[in-house]
Each structure stands twice: as structure tokens, then as C-alpha cells.
């Protein structure tokens, strides 16, 4: 399973630890979303900044094959 994490509130005025967590997740702007695997370290980071982010679960899907993308031999 994957998690879609969206920054909903600004981190201006927050401690340096919170800023580092947000940046390490790959979030830089408000309403920006990133997708991460659902792992314990990611869950811990989300827990620390839960008031600033919104989290949604995404089911893993296999990538679709595009038409005409078969290898030609």
C-alpha cells in the first residue's frame, strides 16, 4: 500500500525539527502531494506533523501496458 501525503498548512514558524521532517518527505509548497510506501518510518514522520498534512491511502496497482509498446524483434 502507498500513502498520498498532502501539505495542507504552512510550516512557517514551526521548529527546525518539523521543517526537516516536511522537507525529508519531499514537500515544499502548500497543497503539494507526494506518494510514499506505507512503512513505519514514514508513519512516524506523518504522526509528528499530523496537524499540517492530509494522508490518503492508495492501493498498489500494476503498471498498464500501452498499446503499441510491445518490443519489436
Secondary structure in CASP SS format (residue, H / E / C, confidence):
PFRMAT SS
TARGET T0000
AUTHOR 0000-0000-0000
METHOD secondary structure of the structure
MODEL  1
X C 1.00
X E 1.00
X E 1.00
X E 1.00
X E 1.00
X E 1.00
X E 1.00
X C 1.00
X C 1.00
X C 1.00
X C 1.00
X C 1.00
X C 1.00
X C 1.00
X C 1.00
X H 1.00
X H 1.00
X H 1.00
X H 1.00
X H 1.00
X H 1.00
X H 1.00
X H 1.00
X H 1.00
X C 1.00
X C 1.00
X C 1.00
X C 1.00
X C 1.00
X C 1.00
X C 1.00
X C 1.00
X E 1.00
X E 1.00
X E 1.00
X E 1.00
X E 1.00
X C 1.00
X C 1.00
X H 1.00
X H 1.00
X H 1.00
X H 1.00
X H 1.00
X H 1.00
X H 1.00
X H 1.00
X H 1.00
X C 1.00
X C 1.00
X C 1.00
X C 1.00
X E 1.00
X E 1.00
X E 1.00
X E 1.00
X E 1.00
X E 1.00
X C 1.00
X C 1.00
X C 1.00
X C 1.00
X C 1.00
X C 1.00
X C 1.00
X C 1.00
X C 1.00
X C 1.00
X C 1.00
X C 1.00
X C 1.00
X C 1.00
X C 1.00
END
